[in-house]
Amino acid sequence: MKGDRVEVVIDSGEGGTRTYEVAATRAGRRVEITTGRGVVEVSEVTRTGSPVRTARFMASRVVALVEHPADSADSADGAAVK
C-alpha cells in the first residue's frame, strides 16, 4: 500500500552503520521482505507481484529491519486525521 516503507540498518564495517529505505511509491504497491541463504531482500512489488525495485543485503551485516506501515486513516479518506 502506498506509504509502506522499510528501513534497513546495516553495519558499514568502519565502526558505524548505514540506513537504507525502500518505500511503496505508488498506490497498489507494497514492500515485501525475504530472507534466505544469508541474504535479506527488500522489494517494492506491484499488485500482481512483479518487483519494481529490490535491495539486497548480506544477512550477517543487517543490524535492524524497521517496518513502517502506512496509516490506515490516510488511505481511507485521503486526508490525515490528527
Biopython code that builds the backbone (N, CA, C, O; Angstrom):
import numpy as np
from Bio.PDB.StructureBuilder import StructureBuilder

atoms = [
    (1, "MET", "N", (0.835, -1.160, 0.000)),
    (1, "MET", "CA", (0.000, 0.000, 0.000)),
    (1, "MET", "C", (0.894, 1.242, 0.000)),
    (1, "MET", "O", (1.924, 1.258, 0.674)),
    (2, "LYS", "N", (0.522, 2.258, -0.729)),
    (2, "LYS", "CA", (1.330, 3.466, -0.811)),
    (2, "LYS", "C", (1.569, 4.007, 0.596)),
    (2, "LYS", "O", (0.642, 4.122, 1.398)),
    (3, "GLY", "N", (2.817, 4.332, 0.878)),
    (3, "GLY", "CA", (3.170, 4.824, 2.206)),
    (3, "GLY", "C", (3.887, 3.800, 3.049)),
    (3, "GLY", "O", (4.562, 4.161, 4.013)),
    (4, "ASP", "N", (3.757, 2.512, 2.707)),
    (4, "ASP", "CA", (4.525, 1.482, 3.407)),
    (4, "ASP", "C", (6.001, 1.723, 3.142)),
    (4, "ASP", "O", (6.388, 2.074, 2.027)),
    (5, "ARG", "N", (6.823, 1.535, 4.162)),
    (5, "ARG", "CA", (8.260, 1.642, 3.941)),
    (5, "ARG", "C", (8.998, 0.769, 4.938)),
    (5, "ARG", "O", (8.495, 0.461, 6.018)),
    (6, "VAL", "N", (10.196, 0.382, 4.549)),
    (6, "VAL", "CA", (11.052, -0.446, 5.392)),
    (6, "VAL", "C", (12.423, 0.222, 5.451)),
    (6, "VAL", "O", (13.000, 0.570, 4.421)),
    (7, "GLU", "N", (12.933, 0.395, 6.664)),
    (7, "GLU", "CA", (14.286, 0.902, 6.860)),
    (7, "GLU", "C", (15.187, -0.279, 7.181)),
    (7, "GLU", "O", (14.845, -1.120, 8.012)),
    (8, "VAL", "N", (16.335, -0.344, 6.525)),
    (8, "VAL", "CA", (17.313, -1.389, 6.775)),
    (8, "VAL", "C", (18.571, -0.734, 7.315)),
    (8, "VAL", "O", (19.171, 0.111, 6.650)),
    (9, "VAL", "N", (18.973, -1.122, 8.524)),
    (9, "VAL", "CA", (20.182, -0.586, 9.139)),
    (9, "VAL", "C", (21.250, -1.658, 9.030)),
    (9, "VAL", "O", (21.055, -2.780, 9.499)),
    (10, "ILE", "N", (22.392, -1.320, 8.409)),
    (10, "ILE", "CA", (23.463, -2.301, 8.237)),
    (10, "ILE", "C", (24.750, -1.798, 8.884)),
    (10, "ILE", "O", (24.954, -0.595, 9.050)),
    (11, "ASP", "N", (25.608, -2.746, 9.245)),
    (11, "ASP", "CA", (26.930, -2.451, 9.774)),
    (11, "ASP", "C", (27.824, -2.115, 8.591)),
    (11, "ASP", "O", (28.004, -2.932, 7.689)),
    (12, "SER", "N", (28.390, -0.898, 8.598)),
    (12, "SER", "CA", (29.197, -0.470, 7.453)),
    (12, "SER", "C", (30.631, -0.979, 7.511)),
    (12, "SER", "O", (31.382, -0.805, 6.551)),
    (13, "GLY", "N", (31.025, -1.605, 8.617)),
    (13, "GLY", "CA", (32.354, -2.174, 8.707)),
    (13, "GLY", "C", (33.410, -1.220, 9.200)),
    (13, "GLY", "O", (34.530, -1.648, 9.479)),
    (14, "GLU", "N", (33.112, 0.027, 9.316)),
    (14, "GLU", "CA", (34.083, 1.005, 9.782)),
    (14, "GLU", "C", (33.658, 1.597, 11.124)),
    (14, "GLU", "O", (33.941, 2.759, 11.415)),
    (15, "GLY", "N", (32.986, 0.800, 11.928)),
    (15, "GLY", "CA", (32.560, 1.246, 13.241)),
    (15, "GLY", "C", (31.259, 2.011, 13.250)),
    (15, "GLY", "O", (30.869, 2.538, 14.292)),
    (16, "GLY", "N", (30.582, 2.088, 12.137)),
    (16, "GLY", "CA", (29.325, 2.827, 12.053)),
    (16, "GLY", "C", (28.248, 2.013, 11.367)),
    (16, "GLY", "O", (28.448, 0.848, 11.026)),
    (17, "THR", "N", (27.114, 2.639, 11.174)),
    (17, "THR", "CA", (26.005, 1.990, 10.480)),
    (17, "THR", "C", (25.535, 2.890, 9.341)),
    (17, "THR", "O", (25.788, 4.095, 9.326)),
    (18, "ARG", "N", (24.849, 2.273, 8.399)),
    (18, "ARG", "CA", (24.219, 3.000, 7.298)),
    (18, "ARG", "C", (22.761, 2.586, 7.262)),
    (18, "ARG", "O", (22.421, 1.445, 7.578)),
    (19, "THR", "N", (21.904, 3.513, 6.877)),
    (19, "THR", "CA", (20.470, 3.246, 6.813)),
    (19, "THR", "C", (19.988, 3.388, 5.373)),
    (19, "THR", "O", (20.287, 4.374, 4.699)),
    (20, "TYR", "N", (19.247, 2.399, 4.919)),
    (20, "TYR", "CA", (18.643, 2.418, 3.590)),
    (20, "TYR", "C", (17.135, 2.311, 3.759)),
    (20, "TYR", "O", (16.660, 1.708, 4.721)),
    (21, "GLU", "N", (16.388, 2.885, 2.842)),
    (21, "GLU", "CA", (14.938, 2.867, 2.925)),
    (21, "GLU", "C", (14.351, 2.437, 1.586)),
    (21, "GLU", "O", (14.753, 2.922, 0.529)),
    (22, "VAL", "N", (13.385, 1.512, 1.654)),
    (22, "VAL", "CA", (12.633, 1.089, 0.471)),
    (22, "VAL", "C", (11.178, 1.404, 0.778)),
    (22, "VAL", "O", (10.658, 0.991, 1.815)),
    (23, "ALA", "N", (10.518, 2.132, -0.117)),
    (23, "ALA", "CA", (9.140, 2.556, 0.127)),
    (23, "ALA", "C", (8.248, 2.207, -1.052)),
    (23, "ALA", "O", (8.699, 2.123, -2.195)),
    (24, "ALA", "N", (6.958, 2.005, -0.743)),
    (24, "ALA", "CA", (5.955, 1.805, -1.786)),
    (24, "ALA", "C", (5.582, 3.191, -2.296)),
    (24, "ALA", "O", (4.965, 3.975, -1.576)),
    (25, "THR", "N", (5.957, 3.494, -3.538)),
    (25, "THR", "CA", (5.834, 4.860, -4.047)),
    (25, "THR", "C", (4.514, 5.166, -4.742)),
    (25, "THR", "O", (4.176, 6.336, -4.925)),
    (26, "ARG", "N", (3.767, 4.149, -5.129)),
    (26, "ARG", "CA", (2.502, 4.376, -5.821)),
    (26, "ARG", "C", (1.400, 3.550, -5.194)),
    (26, "ARG", "O", (1.663, 2.589, -4.472)),
    (27, "ALA", "N", (0.166, 3.927, -5.474)),
    (27, "ALA", "CA", (-0.978, 3.194, -4.948)),
    (27, "ALA", "C", (-0.986, 1.776, -5.499)),
    (27, "ALA", "O", (-0.717, 1.563, -6.681)),
    (28, "GLY", "N", (-1.288, 0.820, -4.657)),
    (28, "GLY", "CA", (-1.359, -0.572, -5.080)),
    (28, "GLY", "C", (-0.059, -1.324, -4.931)),
    (28, "GLY", "O", (-0.035, -2.543, -5.107)),
    (29, "ARG", "N", (1.017, -0.644, -4.614)),
    (29, "ARG", "CA", (2.296, -1.318, -4.415)),
    (29, "ARG", "C", (2.519, -1.585, -2.942)),
    (29, "ARG", "O", (1.959, -0.907, -2.080)),
    (30, "ARG", "N", (3.345, -2.581, -2.664)),
    (30, "ARG", "CA", (3.653, -2.939, -1.284)),
    (30, "ARG", "C", (5.129, -3.286, -1.174)),
    (30, "ARG", "O", (5.814, -3.448, -2.184)),
    (31, "VAL", "N", (5.610, -3.398, 0.043)),
    (31, "VAL", "CA", (7.008, -3.732, 0.291)),
    (31, "VAL", "C", (7.050, -5.111, 0.938)),
    (31, "VAL", "O", (6.363, -5.359, 1.928)),
    (32, "GLU", "N", (7.859, -6.006, 0.377)),
    (32, "GLU", "CA", (7.998, -7.361, 0.898)),
    (32, "GLU", "C", (9.440, -7.610, 1.319)),
    (32, "GLU", "O", (10.377, -7.104, 0.701)),
    (33, "ILE", "N", (9.606, -8.407, 2.394)),
    (33, "ILE", "CA", (10.927, -8.762, 2.896)),
    (33, "ILE", "C", (11.090, -10.268, 2.779)),
    (33, "ILE", "O", (10.213, -11.027, 3.191)),
    (34, "THR", "N", (12.215, -10.700, 2.216)),
    (34, "THR", "CA", (12.525, -12.121, 2.057)),
    (34, "THR", "C", (13.916, -12.372, 2.630)),
    (34, "THR", "O", (14.844, -11.594, 2.404)),
    (35, "THR", "N", (14.047, -13.467, 3.374)),
    (35, "THR", "CA", (15.340, -13.843, 3.933)),
    (35, "THR", "C", (15.644, -15.276, 3.526)),
    (35, "THR", "O", (14.792, -16.156, 3.652)),
    (36, "GLY", "N", (16.854, -15.511, 3.040)),
    (36, "GLY", "CA", (17.245, -16.863, 2.666)),
    (36, "GLY", "C", (18.675, -16.927, 2.195)),
    (36, "GLY", "O", (19.158, -16.025, 1.511)),
    (37, "ARG", "N", (19.357, -18.005, 2.565)),
    (37, "ARG", "CA", (20.739, -18.255, 2.142)),
    (37, "ARG", "C", (21.689, -17.100, 2.429)),
    (37, "ARG", "O", (22.553, -16.774, 1.616)),
    (38, "GLY", "N", (21.516, -16.484, 3.601)),
    (38, "GLY", "CA", (22.432, -15.426, 4.000)),
    (38, "GLY", "C", (22.188, -14.082, 3.348)),
    (38, "GLY", "O", (23.040, -13.197, 3.423)),
    (39, "VAL", "N", (21.032, -13.910, 2.706)),
    (39, "VAL", "CA", (20.717, -12.655, 2.025)),
    (39, "VAL", "C", (19.342, -12.166, 2.487)),
    (39, "VAL", "O", (18.390, -12.942, 2.558)),
    (40, "VAL", "N", (19.253, -10.880, 2.797)),
    (40, "VAL", "CA", (17.977, -10.236, 3.104)),
    (40, "VAL", "C", (17.622, -9.391, 1.892)),
    (40, "VAL", "O", (18.417, -8.563, 1.447)),
    (41, "GLU", "N", (16.419, -9.603, 1.357)),
    (41, "GLU", "CA", (15.975, -8.898, 0.153)),
    (41, "GLU", "C", (14.716, -8.108, 0.478)),
    (41, "GLU", "O", (13.739, -8.669, 0.975)),
    (42, "VAL", "N", (14.735, -6.821, 0.201)),
    (42, "VAL", "CA", (13.586, -5.945, 0.419)),
    (42, "VAL", "C", (13.147, -5.445, -0.949)),
    (42, "VAL", "O", (13.927, -4.816, -1.663)),
    (43, "SER", "N", (11.884, -5.727, -1.320)),
    (43, "SER", "CA", (11.408, -5.400, -2.665)),
    (43, "SER", "C", (10.117, -4.602, -2.624)),
    (43, "SER", "O", (9.248, -4.840, -1.787)),
    (44, "GLU", "N", (10.008, -3.657, -3.537)),
    (44, "GLU", "CA", (8.734, -2.985, -3.794)),
    (44, "GLU", "C", (8.084, -3.757, -4.933)),
    (44, "GLU", "O", (8.677, -3.897, -6.003)),
    (45, "VAL", "N", (6.874, -4.258, -4.716)),
    (45, "VAL", "CA", (6.203, -5.071, -5.726)),
    (45, "VAL", "C", (4.839, -4.490, -6.080)),
    (45, "VAL", "O", (4.222, -3.786, -5.280)),
    (46, "THR", "N", (4.379, -4.796, -7.296)),
    (46, "THR", "CA", (3.077, -4.337, -7.772)),
    (46, "THR", "C", (1.986, -5.259, -7.256)),
    (46, "THR", "O", (2.262, -6.227, -6.546)),
    (47, "ARG", "N", (0.748, -4.955, -7.615)),
    (47, "ARG", "CA", (-0.388, -5.798, -7.215)),
    (47, "ARG", "C", (-0.247, -7.225, -7.723)),
    (47, "ARG", "O", (-0.658, -8.172, -7.052)),
    (48, "THR", "N", (0.332, -7.377, -8.903)),
    (48, "THR", "CA", (0.472, -8.706, -9.498)),
    (48, "THR", "C", (1.672, -9.473, -8.964)),
    (48, "THR", "O", (1.833, -10.657, -9.259)),
    (49, "GLY", "N", (2.522, -8.803, -8.175)),
    (49, "GLY", "CA", (3.666, -9.477, -7.580)),
    (49, "GLY", "C", (4.977, -9.316, -8.312)),
    (49, "GLY", "O", (5.981, -9.902, -7.909)),
    (50, "SER", "N", (4.993, -8.532, -9.381)),
    (50, "SER", "CA", (6.255, -8.335, -10.092)),
    (50, "SER", "C", (7.062, -7.225, -9.402)),
    (50, "SER", "O", (6.520, -6.164, -9.090)),
    (51, "PRO", "N", (8.348, -7.471, -9.166)),
    (51, "PRO", "CA", (9.166, -6.485, -8.439)),
    (51, "PRO", "C", (9.467, -5.246, -9.274)),
    (51, "PRO", "O", (9.729, -5.335, -10.473)),
    (52, "VAL", "N", (9.423, -4.089, -8.617)),
    (52, "VAL", "CA", (9.738, -2.822, -9.265)),
    (52, "VAL", "C", (11.181, -2.454, -8.953)),
    (52, "VAL", "O", (11.955, -2.120, -9.849)),
    (53, "ARG", "N", (11.534, -2.518, -7.670)),
    (53, "ARG", "CA", (12.925, -2.289, -7.256)),
    (53, "ARG", "C", (13.232, -3.208, -6.095)),
    (53, "ARG", "O", (12.354, -3.543, -5.301)),
    (54, "THR", "N", (14.483, -3.610, -6.003)),
    (54, "THR", "CA", (14.921, -4.565, -4.998)),
    (54, "THR", "C", (16.242, -4.121, -4.391)),
    (54, "THR", "O", (17.127, -3.624, -5.087)),
    (55, "ALA", "N", (16.359, -4.308, -3.080)),
    (55, "ALA", "CA", (17.622, -4.049, -2.378)),
    (55, "ALA", "C", (18.026, -5.346, -1.694)),
    (55, "ALA", "O", (17.212, -5.972, -1.016)),
    (56, "ARG", "N", (19.286, -5.753, -1.869)),
    (56, "ARG", "CA", (19.787, -6.986, -1.262)),
    (56, "ARG", "C", (20.936, -6.669, -0.318)),
    (56, "ARG", "O", (21.800, -5.847, -0.624)),
    (57, "PHE", "N", (20.932, -7.337, 0.844)),
    (57, "PHE", "CA", (21.959, -7.120, 1.855)),
    (57, "PHE", "C", (22.401, -8.471, 2.404)),
    (57, "PHE", "O", (21.609, -9.410, 2.476)),
    (58, "MET", "N", (23.673, -8.562, 2.789)),
    (58, "MET", "CA", (24.162, -9.765, 3.456)),
    (58, "MET", "C", (23.531, -9.810, 4.844)),
    (58, "MET", "O", (23.575, -8.823, 5.579)),
    (59, "ALA", "N", (22.943, -10.953, 5.206)),
    (59, "ALA", "CA", (22.242, -11.079, 6.480)),
    (59, "ALA", "C", (23.162, -10.845, 7.668)),
    (59, "ALA", "O", (22.719, -10.348, 8.703)),
    (60, "SER", "N", (24.436, -11.195, 7.535)),
    (60, "SER", "CA", (25.370, -11.008, 8.639)),
    (60, "SER", "C", (25.660, -9.531, 8.915)),
    (60, "SER", "O", (26.138, -9.193, 9.998)),
    (61, "ARG", "N", (25.379, -8.652, 7.959)),
    (61, "ARG", "CA", (25.617, -7.210, 8.120)),
    (61, "ARG", "C", (24.384, -6.453, 8.590)),
    (61, "ARG", "O", (24.501, -5.310, 9.031)),
    (62, "VAL", "N", (23.194, -7.068, 8.507)),
    (62, "VAL", "CA", (21.954, -6.377, 8.864)),
    (62, "VAL", "C", (21.852, -6.276, 10.384)),
    (62, "VAL", "O", (21.889, -7.281, 11.093)),
    (63, "VAL", "N", (21.722, -5.046, 10.865)),
    (63, "VAL", "CA", (21.565, -4.796, 12.296)),
    (63, "VAL", "C", (20.090, -4.754, 12.656)),
    (63, "VAL", "O", (19.692, -5.301, 13.684)),
    (64, "ALA", "N", (19.261, -4.106, 11.820)),
    (64, "ALA", "CA", (17.837, -3.972, 12.113)),
    (64, "ALA", "C", (17.032, -3.802, 10.835)),
    (64, "ALA", "O", (17.497, -3.220, 9.855)),
    (65, "LEU", "N", (15.811, -4.326, 10.871)),
    (65, "LEU", "CA", (14.807, -4.090, 9.833)),
    (65, "LEU", "C", (13.630, -3.423, 10.537)),
    (65, "LEU", "O", (13.043, -4.004, 11.450)),
    (66, "VAL", "N", (13.286, -2.215, 10.120)),
    (66, "VAL", "CA", (12.201, -1.484, 10.758)),
    (66, "VAL", "C", (11.102, -1.281, 9.728)),
    (66, "VAL", "O", (11.308, -0.617, 8.712)),
    (67, "GLU", "N", (9.925, -1.860, 9.995)),
    (67, "GLU", "CA", (8.794, -1.736, 9.085)),
    (67, "GLU", "C", (7.896, -0.598, 9.553)),
    (67, "GLU", "O", (7.541, -0.522, 10.729)),
    (68, "HIS", "N", (7.532, 0.284, 8.627)),
    (68, "HIS", "CA", (6.642, 1.402, 8.910)),
    (68, "HIS", "C", (5.407, 1.245, 8.020)),
    (68, "HIS", "O", (5.446, 1.620, 6.848)),
    (69, "PRO", "N", (4.317, 0.700, 8.552)),
    (69, "PRO", "CA", (3.114, 0.563, 7.720)),
    (69, "PRO", "C", (2.470, 1.925, 7.458)),
    (69, "PRO", "O", (2.639, 2.861, 8.240)),
    (70, "ALA", "N", (1.742, 2.025, 6.368)),
    (70, "ALA", "CA", (1.035, 3.267, 6.036)),
    (70, "ALA", "C", (-0.105, 3.452, 7.026)),
    (70, "ALA", "O", (-0.673, 2.480, 7.523)),
    (71, "ASP", "N", (-0.429, 4.695, 7.302)),
    (71, "ASP", "CA", (-1.553, 4.979, 8.196)),
    (71, "ASP", "C", (-2.849, 4.593, 7.514)),
    (71, "ASP", "O", (-3.079, 4.965, 6.363)),
    (72, "SER", "N", (-3.698, 3.852, 8.208)),
    (72, "SER", "CA", (-4.964, 3.436, 7.609)),
    (72, "SER", "C", (-5.913, 4.614, 7.457)),
    (72, "SER", "O", (-6.759, 4.601, 6.562)),
    (73, "ALA", "N", (-5.798, 5.634, 8.306)),
    (73, "ALA", "CA", (-6.652, 6.816, 8.183)),
    (73, "ALA", "C", (-6.339, 7.586, 6.903)),
    (73, "ALA", "O", (-7.243, 8.128, 6.267)),
    (74, "ASP", "N", (-5.057, 7.638, 6.523)),
    (74, "ASP", "CA", (-4.671, 8.343, 5.300)),
    (74, "ASP", "C", (-5.243, 7.672, 4.064)),
    (74, "ASP", "O", (-5.688, 8.349, 3.137)),
    (75, "SER", "N", (-5.236, 6.350, 4.045)),
    (75, "SER", "CA", (-5.695, 5.637, 2.854)),
    (75, "SER", "C", (-7.205, 5.566, 2.770)),
    (75, "SER", "O", (-7.744, 5.397, 1.677)),
    (76, "ALA", "N", (-7.909, 5.689, 3.886)),
    (76, "ALA", "CA", (-9.367, 5.553, 3.877)),
    (76, "ALA", "C", (-10.055, 6.748, 3.222)),
    (76, "ALA", "O", (-10.909, 6.578, 2.352)),
    (77, "ASP", "N", (-9.676, 7.972, 3.645)),
    (77, "ASP", "CA", (-10.366, 9.120, 3.083)),
    (77, "ASP", "C", (-9.448, 10.132, 2.418)),
    (77, "ASP", "O", (-9.904, 11.186, 1.973)),
    (78, "GLY", "N", (-8.161, 9.825, 2.346)),
    (78, "GLY", "CA", (-7.227, 10.669, 1.627)),
    (78, "GLY", "C", (-6.714, 11.861, 2.398)),
    (78, "GLY", "O", (-5.892, 12.617, 1.880)),
    (79, "ALA", "N", (-7.174, 12.053, 3.619)),
    (79, "ALA", "CA", (-6.713, 13.179, 4.426)),
    (79, "ALA", "C", (-6.178, 12.680, 5.761)),
    (79, "ALA", "O", (-6.682, 11.706, 6.321)),
    (80, "ALA", "N", (-5.169, 13.346, 6.254)),
    (80, "ALA", "CA", (-4.597, 12.969, 7.536)),
    (80, "ALA", "C", (-5.493, 13.451, 8.663)),
    (80, "ALA", "O", (-5.934, 14.601, 8.671)),
    (81, "VAL", "N", (-5.758, 12.575, 9.605)),
    (81, "VAL", "CA", (-6.578, 12.914, 10.755)),
    (81, "VAL", "C", (-5.675, 13.045, 11.956)),
    (81, "VAL", "O", (-4.942, 12.112, 12.283)),
    (82, "LYS", "N", (-5.711, 14.196, 12.626)),
    (82, "LYS", "CA", (-4.852, 14.416, 13.794)),
    (82, "LYS", "C", (-5.652, 14.794, 14.995)),
    (82, "LYS", "O", (-5.089, 15.017, 16.067)),
]
sb = StructureBuilder()
sb.init_structure("model")
sb.init_model(0)
sb.init_chain("A")
sb.init_seg("    ")
for serial, (resi, resn, name, xyz) in enumerate(atoms, 1):
    if name == "N":
        sb.init_residue(resn, " ", resi, " ")
    sb.init_atom(name, np.array(xyz, "f"), 0.0, 1.0, " ", f" {name:<3s}", serial, name[0])
structure = sb.get_structure()
